[in-house]
């Protein structure tokens, strides 16, 4: 590690194979905490290269505990986190709305590191059980239309890094990796990223996969469609600039999608929205994101997906999906 750190400090970059080997070594507990903090810090101070990101991704996918959910043609709806905006749990709500609309979701998530409340914090607070048992997860997919893949149960390689990430409390390159290392290898993905550079890297990496995808970046810094302004959306075939007006919606203010100051706050907001008691801004944001997820799988227009998402939310189908998942967890 010493030689590697010296190279990185001298502004050299890693090949894909070197990057992959570092994560394999981390998983084997070959480095001490100081070395790992130093290694993570390098990538906070400079952009990650495509080769490094590919190597890190390949290592985590190779080291993960895989789960076979291919029969469900599921989608994952997930943001990198790390946008520093502290929104409510938009992608998690969008996941239940998507499931309520009849599209299966294999939701990969974790506890919040750089935000108040991550997907797993809210799910745990509401009584959802985390498991890596394939039969249980398939039952969840069958009955609720969604399963929760809590990252630490599938990525044991990261147990040495998790405490460091928690102590640092800022985004690291692991935020960039999270959406790309879903252990069920879903063929459909709606991914949110926290800057344009990462959008470019993601689109380059995903071009070389058989994934059906949409990658989203809101131009004012959100890792999802925030409706606070325009968003760039890159898919398998197109690159578009989305405006709220495209769905007949008004722009929303940043404070309208604030996520609260605690996990309890986040869970209250989550529950209000899924019960159909969200504000117009909250409802529009979650349905816009869910609509794009539905459109990604069903190959319909974003407008059609948006209408299906609203129906799922306001008919109570999204809530039924959550309730079923909580019941299965008991």
PEBELFEN-V629870 format. One record per helix or strand of 2 or more residues. SS is the DSSP state (alpha for helix, beta for strand). FROM is the first residue (numbers start at 0). LEN is the number of residues. If there is no record, write none. Layout:
ss:SS from:FROM len:LEN
ss:SS from:FROM len:LEN
This chain:
ss:alpha from:1 len:8
ss:alpha from:15 len:12
ss:alpha from:32 len:13
ss:alpha from:49 len:14
ss:alpha from:69 len:3
ss:beta from:74 len:5
ss:alpha from:89 len:11
ss:beta from:104 len:5
ss:alpha from:118 len:7
ss:alpha from:133 len:11
ss:beta from:145 len:5
ss:alpha from:150 len:4
ss:alpha from:155 len:13
ss:alpha from:172 len:6
ss:beta from:187 len:5
ss:alpha from:195 len:12
ss:beta from:211 len:7
ss:beta from:230 len:5
ss:beta from:238 len:4
ss:alpha from:243 len:4
ss:alpha from:253 len:4
ss:alpha from:262 len:12
ss:alpha from:279 len:19
ss:alpha from:301 len:13
ss:alpha from:316 len:12
